[in-house]
Amino acid sequence: MNLPRHAEIWFAPYCSDRIRRALRPRQVRRIWLSIADHWEPFWRGADLATASARVWRWRKQWPQIASQVKDSAGRMPKYTFFYPEEEYRPEFLSALAEMSEEGIAEVEIHIHHDGGGREEFIRRMTTFRDKLANEHGLLHVVDGRIVFGFIHGNWALNNSRPDGRWCGLDDEIAILRQLGCYADFTMPSGNSSTQTKILNTIYWCRDDIHEPKCYDHGIAATYGGGTPSQLLIIPGPLGLRWRGRLLPRLETGELAAYDPPTPYRARRWLDLAPRLGEDLFLKLYSHGTQEANSEALLKHDLLNLYRWTTEAASEFESQIFFVSTWQMFKAISALCNERDPVTTVFGSSSKDEISRPMTNMI
């Protein structure tokens, strides 16, 4: 059998994960779905006019889509835009802030860097973090401190590429935690050498300041296990899928024009996604400003995604919540501290108000 590239990193842990789940099947009570978009308006060096058109297409069409979808809490989905620091334009962030005010979006931090050194990375991250919070009303504040979710450009978190490109910082995990990062959403990176050995598990990663790719090691998050001071890693699903192919294909939870959501993929995502007690956490990702992807996502793929994950959830007889990455983190933290995740995320709404989700298609 021919496996995808770099299977030596993930294949043995994947087999162990499959065996463990088969031997210890668990009831799924709640499903938490979040989309983490590596949202790059200036993708491929686009000019300002092209980048603007990409932004305003989302500003116009995403609210129309969100208004047609309700989850088990009766709420519209919150899409998470991971905006790249190096592409900062105030008017683009203002457009995203408007959707955040409407309750259908949140913004977190994405960055591409290649060398530049530790102090330059800290300067860039700190400046961008503060601009998002102070000038655009984005991000969140916990105990007087600005916090943020993070995705590393080119998958090269914590200097994980063997050639040292696209990062250069062996202590990047420790720096992120010091700057206020509440969780990293970079993984999985699939057939890249940066892929972690820990699969389909939410975990607290080791932050050895002298070890590249230190996120290869960590402690699994557990119900009632508390919240250590390490950085939380919230990965998307990773595994093999076979349908329609003679050779296996790697499933990483990517939403792309060349690999759209299907009912089969929705069921496969739920089979692979990390679980914490009776709760399942499905983090998908996309590069939504790329024209082919935005055309597919905004025309039909997002509506199909919510419909088919809802149908798959019904097979588990589970509630499903369409949340931002921040809300997903809050739900995980609640479970780690033996609190009710629904009340933690949505407030004091009565549990009796939580019902089956509905998707109203055009």
Secondary structure as UniProt FT lines:
FT   TURN            5..6
FT   HELIX           7..23
FT   STRAND          30..38
FT   TURN            41..42
FT   HELIX           43..45
FT   HELIX           48..66
FT   TURN            67..68
FT   STRAND          69..70
FT   TURN            72..73
FT   STRAND          79..84
FT   HELIX           85..87
FT   HELIX           90..101
FT   TURN            102..103
FT   STRAND          105..111
FT   HELIX           118..136
FT   STRAND          140..142
FT   TURN            143..144
FT   STRAND          145..152
FT   HELIX           153..155
FT   HELIX           157..159
FT   TURN            162..163
FT   TURN            165..166
FT   TURN            170..171
FT   HELIX           172..179
FT   STRAND          181..184
FT   TURN            193..194
FT   STRAND          203..205
FT   TURN            209..210
FT   TURN            212..213
FT   HELIX           214..216
FT   STRAND          218..220
FT   TURN            223..224
FT   STRAND          231..233
FT   STRAND          239..241
FT   TURN            243..244
FT   STRAND          249..251
FT   STRAND          254..256
FT   TURN            257..258
FT   HELIX           263..272
FT   STRAND          275..276
FT   TURN            277..278
FT   STRAND          279..286
FT   TURN            288..289
FT   HELIX           291..296
FT   HELIX           297..301
FT   HELIX           302..316
FT   STRAND          319..322
FT   HELIX           325..336
FT   TURN            337..338
FT   HELIX           341..346
FT   HELIX           351..353
FT   STRAND          358..359
//
